[in-house]
């Protein structure tokens, strides 16, 4: 889980970390899905299916099966058809990590099911809400907003690169 404001560098941090440990290639592009606060496990399954990186999932009767069966489908998706080099980026806006920092129960069940089969990194969740999920097998990091002093310093450096000189006026 990587939390912080949008466009602050969450996916760039994930890409850099995974390149550093040789999990992904330099030119790797994450398969990406977006989940909003109104999305559910069914939406996750539909969007994973839409990526087209696996054999088709039977989603015809998805609304008529139990939550446990839907969780099993997600576990099979993450464990089965992503090869060792595939890592999906999930841009979460409240579907997985709630505004209070709690992780949706159905997603915790997916995490626990994936951890039981030891498949390694399968997803990076970039979320706008800071997660309070703590686990030895999974990690969570929050990217804070830059302090005003750092913003000013960055602006000065940028202006120097562009050879722009500003007066105090």
C-alpha positions as CSV (number, residue, x, y, z in Angstrom):
1,X,0.0,0.0,0.0
2,X,1.3,3.4,-0.9
3,X,-0.8,6.3,0.3
4,X,-0.7,10.0,-0.3
5,X,-2.2,12.7,-2.5
6,X,-2.7,11.9,-6.2
7,X,0.1,12.9,-8.5
8,X,2.6,13.0,-5.6
9,X,4.7,10.1,-7.0
10,X,3.1,7.0,-5.5
11,X,3.3,4.9,-8.6
12,X,6.7,6.3,-9.4
13,X,7.9,5.2,-6.0
14,X,6.5,1.7,-6.5
15,X,8.1,1.5,-10.0
16,X,11.5,2.6,-8.6
17,X,11.4,0.1,-5.6
18,X,10.4,-2.8,-7.9
19,X,13.2,-1.9,-10.4
20,X,15.7,-1.7,-7.6
21,X,15.0,-5.2,-6.4
22,X,14.9,-6.5,-10.1
23,X,11.2,-7.5,-9.8
24,X,10.3,-5.5,-13.0
25,X,12.3,-4.4,-16.1
26,X,13.3,-0.9,-16.7
27,X,10.6,-0.5,-19.4
28,X,7.8,-2.2,-17.5
29,X,4.4,-0.6,-17.7
30,X,2.0,-1.6,-14.9
31,X,-1.4,-3.0,-15.9
32,X,-3.6,-0.6,-14.1
33,X,-7.2,-0.4,-12.7
34,X,-9.0,2.3,-10.9
35,X,-11.4,1.7,-8.0
36,X,-13.7,4.4,-6.6
37,X,-15.4,4.5,-3.2
38,X,-18.6,3.0,-4.7
39,X,-16.8,0.0,-6.2
40,X,-17.0,-3.4,-4.7
41,X,-15.4,-6.8,-5.1
42,X,-17.5,-7.4,-8.2
43,X,-16.1,-4.3,-9.8
44,X,-12.6,-5.5,-8.9
45,X,-13.3,-8.9,-10.6
46,X,-14.7,-7.2,-13.7
47,X,-11.8,-4.8,-14.0
48,X,-9.2,-7.6,-13.5
49,X,-11.0,-9.6,-16.2
50,X,-11.0,-6.6,-18.5
51,X,-7.2,-6.4,-18.4
52,X,-7.2,-9.4,-20.7
53,X,-4.0,-10.9,-19.4
54,X,-5.6,-14.2,-18.5
55,X,-8.1,-16.8,-19.6
56,X,-11.6,-15.5,-19.3
57,X,-13.3,-15.6,-15.9
58,X,-16.9,-16.9,-15.9
59,X,-18.6,-13.7,-14.7
60,X,-22.1,-14.6,-15.9
61,X,-23.5,-15.4,-12.5
62,X,-21.2,-13.3,-10.4
63,X,-24.0,-11.5,-8.6
64,X,-25.6,-14.9,-7.5
65,X,-22.5,-16.4,-5.8
66,X,-21.4,-16.0,-2.3
67,X,-18.8,-13.5,-1.1
68,X,-16.4,-16.4,-0.2
69,X,-16.6,-17.6,-3.8
70,X,-15.9,-14.1,-5.1
71,X,-12.9,-13.9,-2.8
72,X,-11.7,-17.2,-4.1
73,X,-12.0,-15.9,-7.7
74,X,-9.8,-12.9,-6.8
75,X,-7.2,-15.2,-5.1
76,X,-7.2,-17.4,-8.2
77,X,-6.8,-14.3,-10.4
78,X,-3.8,-13.0,-8.5
79,X,-2.2,-16.4,-8.0
80,X,-3.0,-18.1,-11.3
81,X,-2.7,-16.0,-14.4
82,X,-0.2,-13.3,-13.5
83,X,3.2,-14.7,-14.4
84,X,6.2,-14.0,-12.2
85,X,7.0,-10.6,-13.8
86,X,3.5,-9.1,-13.7
87,X,2.5,-6.6,-11.0
88,X,-0.8,-4.8,-11.2
89,X,-1.2,-1.2,-10.0
90,X,-4.6,-0.6,-8.3
91,X,-5.4,3.1,-8.0
92,X,-7.7,3.1,-5.0
93,X,-10.0,6.0,-4.1
94,X,-11.8,4.4,-1.2
95,X,-12.9,1.0,-2.4
96,X,-10.1,-0.9,-0.7
97,X,-8.8,1.5,2.0
98,X,-11.7,3.4,3.6
99,X,-11.3,7.0,4.7
100,X,-10.8,5.9,8.3
101,X,-7.8,3.8,7.2
102,X,-9.5,0.4,7.6
103,X,-9.1,-2.0,4.8
104,X,-12.3,-3.6,3.4
105,X,-12.9,-7.0,4.9
106,X,-13.2,-8.7,1.5
107,X,-9.8,-7.4,0.5
108,X,-8.2,-8.5,3.8
109,X,-9.5,-12.0,3.0
110,X,-7.9,-11.8,-0.5
111,X,-4.6,-10.7,1.0
112,X,-4.7,-13.6,3.5
113,X,-5.5,-16.1,0.8
114,X,-2.7,-14.9,-1.4
115,X,-0.2,-14.9,1.5
116,X,-1.1,-18.6,2.2
117,X,0.1,-19.6,-1.2
118,X,3.3,-17.5,-1.1
119,X,3.2,-16.0,-4.6
120,X,5.2,-12.8,-4.0
121,X,4.2,-9.3,-5.1
122,X,1.1,-9.3,-7.3
123,X,-0.4,-5.8,-6.7
124,X,0.6,-2.3,-5.6
125,X,-2.3,-0.4,-4.2
126,X,-1.9,3.4,-4.5
127,X,-4.5,4.9,-2.2
128,X,-5.4,8.3,-1.2
129,X,-6.2,7.2,2.4
130,X,-3.4,6.1,4.7
131,X,-3.8,2.4,5.7
132,X,-3.5,1.3,9.3
133,X,-2.9,-2.3,8.1
134,X,0.2,-3.8,9.6
135,X,1.7,-7.1,8.5
136,X,5.1,-8.7,8.4
137,X,4.5,-10.0,4.8
138,X,3.0,-6.8,3.4
139,X,4.2,-3.3,3.6
140,X,2.6,0.1,3.7
141,X,4.2,3.5,3.2
142,X,2.7,7.0,3.2
143,X,4.1,9.8,1.0
144,X,3.5,13.1,2.8
145,X,3.0,16.4,1.2
146,X,6.3,18.4,0.9
147,X,6.8,21.0,3.6
148,X,6.6,24.7,2.4
149,X,10.3,25.2,2.8
150,X,11.0,22.3,0.4
151,X,8.4,23.5,-2.1
152,X,10.1,26.9,-2.1
153,X,13.6,25.3,-2.6
154,X,12.3,23.1,-5.4
155,X,10.7,26.2,-7.1
156,X,14.0,28.1,-6.9
157,X,15.9,25.1,-8.3
158,X,13.4,24.8,-11.2
159,X,13.6,28.5,-11.9
160,X,17.4,28.3,-12.0
161,X,17.2,25.5,-14.5
162,X,15.0,27.6,-16.8
163,X,17.2,30.7,-16.3
164,X,14.3,32.7,-14.9
165,X,15.2,35.5,-12.5
166,X,12.6,36.9,-10.3
167,X,12.8,40.1,-8.4
168,X,11.4,40.6,-4.9
169,X,8.7,42.7,-6.5
